[in-house]
Amino acid sequence: MKSRKALRAIAAILFCASGFWLALPTPYRERTYLIDANGCRMETAVVECPTGGTQGSVVLFHGISANKKIMSYMARGFAAAGLRVYAPDFPGHGRTPGPFSPARAEQCGESLVRELLARGAITPGRTILAGHSMGGAIAIRIASRVPVAGVIAISPAPMRAAHGVTPEKLLFSDPPPLPAHSLVMMGGLELESMRGNAADLVAFSKDGTSKYLQIPGATHVGILFGSSAMRAAQDWAAQVLGSPPTTKLPSHRPLAGALVGLAGMLLIAGPFLREAVGQKPRKGIPVSGDPISLGRVCLEFAAGSVLIVLLLRFWNPLKVIGIFQGDYLASFLWLLGVSLVLAHWKSLRSGLSAPVRLLAAAAFAAIVLHLLVTAWFDLSFYVAWLTAAKWERFPFLLIALLPYHVAEEFLLGAPKPGKRWQRLAAALSLRLISWGALMAGVMFMHSGEILMGLLSVYMALFNIIQRSGMDIVRNETGSVTATALFGAILLAGFCLVIFPIT
C-alpha cells in the first residue's frame, strides 16, 4: 500500500513538472497592458514574434465566458505570420473589471480599436479584426463602423433568429452587412443552427470579397486550437494585407502542458484530501429515518427542478449577486436545495451537526484545491485567478449553493463498502435531471439562459471531479455537512471562474 502511494506521488510530481516544462516557455514576446479607452479599462495582451518586421496588426476578441488567455494559440499563430496581436479581456472577463453585457463588450471593443488607431499603434489598411463566438460577432459589428482591412470571424455568435435560433438566444439582434474581405469560419461539428447563421452572413453579402469556410471535425472551442483553422486564418490575413504567406504554426506544447499538469494535480488530489480531512467515520454522526429509494429521489429532483424553472421565468431571487446567467443557476440550485431540505427536515436535522474541526478541514481542503487549480490554469491556459470583485461575490454564492449540496448528500445516503461507483453514478444522475430541466427552460420555455448549454461540457467535467472529491470527504468524515461545505466551495469558485460579472 505504501509503495502504491509513493508511486502515485512520484507520478503526480512528474506530471506537474512535465506540464510546467511544456506549458510556459514560448518563442513569442508577450506583454500585458491596461489600456484606458473611453472609460473602458481593458487588460490587453500584446503578442508578437521577437524576430523580423511587423506586417500589420490583429485585434483579437475572445468569446463569452472566455478571456484573452484561451486565445493564445490563435494569437501566436498570427504573431508567427509577422503580425502584432492585441488581445483584450472584455469587461467582466479575465482581469478586466465589469460590468459585463454584450452591448458593453461591443462598446468597449470599439473604443479599444479607436484608441489604438488614435495612438498610431495600428493603421486602418494594415489591421484585421478577429474574434471567436461572441468576439466574432463583435469583430463583424465593429468593422462595419470602423475602417479596417478585413475580418476573421471564428464561429461567430448568431445575430439573426433563423435556422432554429430563437430571439432570446441572441446576444445581438441587429446584424450589420458583412464587411468586405471577411472570412467566416465554422467547425464541422458545431450545431447546424450556428453553421446556418454563419453561412448566411456570407450568402447575404454582395461585394464578393468574403468567404465562408467549414473546418471538418472541429468543435466550437476546439476550432481555436486546430491547425487547419489557424492555417486558414494566416492565409486570409496574408491575402488581405498583401504580406508574404507563412508556413509556420504555433506549437501545441502549452495546451499539452496545461492538460498534463492538471492530470498531475488530479492524481495528488485524492491523497491530499484524505490527509486534510482524514478521520474514520464516526458512529456518533447519525442520519435518522429510513433510507430513501433512488427512484423516489429522482422523482423529487425532477418535479422540483421543473417547478423551479417555471418559477424563475417570473422571479430570479439572486439577480443581485451580479453574475451573468450564473445568478440564474445559483437561484435554481438555492430554491431546489431549500425545498428538498425543508421536505426532509425531520430526518435531516439530526445529521447536520459536525465538529468545527471537520468543517474547517473540509473548507481548507476545498480552498487549497481551488487555488492550486486556478493558479495553474492562470499560468498555462485560461485566466482563472479570481479578481477582488469576484471574491466579493464568493460568500453570497457559497451560502446560496450550500442547501443543495446538503440535500443531495443526505438523499444519496451513507456510503456503502464496494458501492463507490454506484453512488457516484447516482449523484451524477440527479444532477443530469436538474440539468435537463434547465435545458428544457432554454429550449421550450425560452428562458434565454444559453450559457447553461454552452458550458455544459465543462460543467459535466467539473461535476465528475467535484463529486469524486465529495465522496472522498464523506468516506473520511462521515459528515453530511462537511461534505456539502466542501462541494459548495468548489462550485462557488468554479462559477466565479467561468461566468462573467455584471
N, C-alpha and C positions, 0 to 999 in steps of 0.2 A: 504493500500500500504506500509506504514512504517513498519507494523508488518511483512509483507511478506519479506521485505528487511532484517529485523532483523533476521528472521528465517533462511534466506539464509546465512547470515553472520555467524550465530551460527553453522549451519550445515557445512559450509566450514572450520571453525576453528576446529570443532570436527573431520572432515575427515583428516585434516592435522595433528592434534595431534595424531590421531589413526595410521595414516600412519607412523609417526615418531616412535611411540612406537613399531610398528610391524617390521619396516624395519631395525633398527640399531643394536639392541643387538644380538649377535650370540655367541655360546659357543666355538668358534674356535679362535685360535691365528692367527692373520693376520698381517703381516708386509710387508713393501714395500721397495725395494732396487733399486738403479740404478746400473746395472751391465754392466761393460765395457768388451765386448767380441770381440776381433779382430776388433776394430773400431766401433762396434755396441753398442751404449749406450742405453740399453733397460730397461725401468722401469718394474720391475718384482715383483709380489706379491708372498709371501711365506705363505702358509696356512697349518696349522697342528692342530691336536687335542691336547689341553694342557695337557691331562692326557694319560698315557700309553706310551709304547715304539713305535718306528718307524719301520714299517715292510719293508719299501722301499720308493721309490720316484716316482713321476709322473711329467713329464714336459708337461704342458697343453697349447696348442696353440689355439687361437681364429680364427675366420673366417674373411673374408674381410669385411670392414666397421663395424667391431665389436671391442671389446677390452677385456682386462682381467676381467673387472667388470662383464660383461654379462656371463662369465664362472663361476661365484661364486657358483652356485648351484652344478655344477659338481665338482669344486674344494673342496667344503665342503663335498661332498659325498665321494671323495677319502680320505679326511682327517679323516672322520668318520671310514674308514676302516684301520686306522693306518698308512697312507701314508703321507709323506711330499710332498706338491704340489708346483711347481714353475710355475707361470702363467705370461708370459711376455706380454707387449704391443708390437706388431710388429712396425717397422718403419712407421711413418706417421699416426699411430693409437694411440688413448688414449693420454698418455703423453710422448710417445717416439717420438723424432724428426724424420722428414723424411730425405731423400726422400723415398717414397714407390714405389716398383714394386714387382710383385710376386717373381721374381728371388732374389731381395734383401731381401724380407721377409724370403725366404728359406735359404739364405746365413747367415743371422743374427740368425735365429733359430738354425742352425747347430753350429754356433760359440758359442751361449749360451750353448748348450748341451756340447760341447767340453770344454768350460771354467769351467762348473760345474764339469765335470769329472776330469779336471786337478786340481781343488781345493780340490777334495775329497768330495765335497758336495753330489754327487751321485756316485753310483758304477754301472758298466755295467749290472751285473747279477741281480741287485735289482731295476732296473729303467724301467719304461714303458713310452713310448711317446704316448701322446693322443692329439687329436685335432678335431675341428669341421669345416666342409666345406673346405675352403682353408687350414685351420690349419690341418685338417685330411689328406689332400694330402701331406702337408709338413711333417707331422709326418711319413708317409709311406716313403717318399723320404729320409729323414734324417736317418731313421732306416735301410735303405738299405746300408748306408755307415758307420754308427757309431754303434758299438755293444751295443745292449740293450736287455732286457729280452723279450719285446713284444711291441705290438702296439694296441691302441684302436682308430680306425678311425670312427668318428661320422659324417654321411652324407658327406663323402669326396667329394671334387670337382672333376668332371670328368677329367681324364688325357688322354683320348683316344677319337677320333672322331668316335663315334658309338652310336647306339640307338637314332639317331636323333640329337645328339650333333655335331655341325659343328666346323671346326678347329678354327675359330676366336673367339669362345666362351670359349676356353680352356685357363686357367691360366697357365697350364703346359702341354706340348705336348709330353713328353718323359717318360712315366711311367716306373719305375723300377719294377722288380719282387717283389711281396708282401713279406715282411719279415716274418720269422717264428713267430708263436704264435701271429697272428694278428686277432683281432675282428673288423669286418666291420659292422657297424650298420646304418640302414636307417629307416626313418619314412615311414609308410604305405601310408601317404597322399602326399608324395613327388612326383615330376614328374617321369614318367616312364623312361625317359632318364637318370635321376640321379640314379634311382634304378638299371637299367640295367647295367650301367657302374660300379656301386659298386659291384654288384653280379659277374661281370666279373673278378674283382680283385682276388676274392677267387677261382672262377672256373678255372682261368689260373694258380693258384698256385699249385705246385706239391709236397709240403712237407707234406701235410695232417695235419698240426698243426693249420690251420687258420679256421675261421668260418664267415659266413655271417648271419646276424640276422636282420629281419624286425620287427619294433615296430609298432603294429596296432594303427591307429588313431593319429599318431604323424606327425607333420609338420616339415619343415626344421629347424625352430627355436624352435618350441615347444618341440622338442626332447631333448633340453638342460635342460628342466625343468620337464621332465617326470620321474616318479618313476620307471617305468619299464626299461627305458634306463639306469638309474642310478644303479639299482639293477644288470642289466646285466654287466655293466662296473665294478662294485665292484666284482662280482663273477669271471669275467675273470681275473682281477688283482690278486685275491686270488689264482686262479688256476695256473697262470703263475709264480707267486712269491713263491708259496707253503706256503702262510700265512693263518692264520685262517679266514674263511669267516665271514662276519658281517651281522647282520640283521638291523643295524642302518642306517636310511636315514636322510639326512638333512631336515630341516623344510622349508616349502614354505612361512613362515611368511615374509621374506624380500621381496619376489615378491609381495605378497598381500599388504604389506605396501607401496611399490612403487606405485602400482595402486591406492590404497585408497588415498594416499597423492596427487597424480596427479588429482584425481577426486575433491578433495578439492580445489586445485588451479583453476581448470576449473570453479568451482562454483562461485568463487570470481572474476574471470577474467572479466566477463561482467560488474558488478557494478564498478570495478576498472577502466575499460575503459571509462565508462560513466562519472565518476568523473574526470578522467585525461584529456579527450578531450571535456567534456560536453559543448555544446553550441547549441542552437536551430539553425537548418538550416536557413541560411540567403538567402533571395530572391536576394540579390546582387551578388550571385555567379552563373553566367549564364552558360548554356551549349547550344550554339546556334545550329540551324539545327533541322530538323525533326527527331523524334525517328527512330532508325534503327530496322527493324524486326529481331527477333531472328533467323529465318531461314537464312536470308542473313548473319548475323554474323557467324553462324555455317559454312556456305559455305566459308566465308573468312578465318576462322580459319583452316578448312580442307585443302583448297587449299594452304594457306601459309605454313602450317605445313609440308605437303608433299614436297613442293618445297624446303624448308629449309633442310629437312632431306637428300634430294638429293644433295644439295649444300655442306652439311657437310661431304659427302663422299670424297670431294676433298679439303676442306678448313675448318679448325677449328680455327676461329679468336682469341678465348680466351684460346688457349692452354697454353699461357704464364702465366695464373693465377696459374697453378700448383696444380690442384685438380683432382685426379684420376677419370676420367669419369664424374666428376662434371663440368669440363670445357666444356664438350660436351653439357650438359644440359644448362649451362649458355649461351653458344653460340646460342643454339637453341632458348631460350627464348629472348635473346637480338635481334637476327635477326627478329624473329616473332614480337616482340614488336615494333621495329623500323619501320618495314614495315607497320604495322597497324596504327601507329601514323602518318606516312607520308601519308598514304591513306586517313586519315580522318583529316588532319591537319587544314583545313579551318574551320571545325565545332568544332574541339577540342581546338584550341589555346586560344579562349576567355574564356574557362572554367578552364585553368591551373593555373591562378593566385590564390594565397591563402595567408592570413595573416601569417606573420612569427610566430606568437603565435600558430596558428593552426598546422603548420608544426613541431614546436618544441614540442608541446604537443603530437602529433602522434608519433614522433620519440622517445620521452621519454617513452611513454607507451609501445611501441614495445620493446625497450631495456630492460625495467624493467621486462616485461613478459619473454623475452628470458633468462635473468639472473636468474630469480626465477626458471623457469622450468629446466634449465640446472644444476643449483646448486642442486636441489632436485634429479634429476636423477644421478648426480655425487655422491651424498651421498648414494643412495639406490640401483641403478640398472645398470647404464651404465656410463662410463667415458664420460661426455658431456661438461664439462667446457672447453672453448676454450683456447688453448695454445697461446703464443705470435705469433708463426708462422701462426696460423690460423687467429688471429686478424689482422695481416698484410695484409691478403687477403680480409678482410671484405669490405673495401671501394670500391675496384675494382669490387667485386661481387655485391655489392649493386647498383653501377652505371649500371652494365650490366642488372640487373633484373628490374630496375625501369621502363623502357619504356613498358615492357609487362604489368605490373600492371596498369600503366596509361591507356593503350589501353583497357585492359579488363574492368576496372572500368567505363570508358567512354562509351564503347559499351553496357554495361549492362543497362545503363540509370539510371535516378534518382530513388531512392526507392519510392514505392507507398504504401500507407496505406493498411494493410491487405495482402500484397503480399510478405511478408518476405521469406517464404519457397520457393515460386516460383522463386524468384531472386537467392536464394542460389542454387536451383536445376539448374537454367540456367548457373550460373557461373561454377558449377562442371561439367556440360555437356560440356562446352567449354574446360575445362581442360582435360576431358576424350578424347575429339577429338585429342588434342595435344599429349596426352599420347599414343593414338592409333597409331599416326604417328611414334612416337619414337619406339614403339614395332614393327611396320612394318619395320622400319630400321634395327632392330635386327634380325627379323625372315626372311625377304625376301631380304633385301639389304646387309645383313651380315656386319653390322656396328661394331659388336663386343662389343657394349656398354651394357654389360649384367647387370650392376648394375641398369639400368633403370627398368629391370624386377624383379631382386632380391629384390629391395627395394620398390616395387610398393605398398605393403600393408601399409608400414609406410608413404609413400608419400600420399596415399589416406587419411589416418587418419589425417596427418598434413594438407592437403588441406581443409578438412572439418572444422577443428578447426580454421585455419588461415582465411578462407573465412567468417566464422561466426563472427570473430573479425573484419574483414574489413567492414562487413555490419553494425556493431555497430558504427564504426568510421564514416562511410558515413552518417548514420542516424543522428549522433550527430553534425557533422560538415558541411554536405552538400558539402564537398570539394573532388573533384576527386584526386587532388594532395596529400593532407594529407592522404587520404585512401591508395593511391598507395604507398606512402612512408612507411606507417605502414606495409603493406603487404610485401614489398620488404625487409625490415629489418628482418622480421621474417623468410622469405625464405632464405635469405643470411645466417643467423645464423644457420638455420636447415641444410642447405647444408654443412656448415663447420663442423657440428657435425657428420654427417653420412658419408661423403666422405673422404677417406684418402688423405693426401697431398703428392705431389711428389716433 
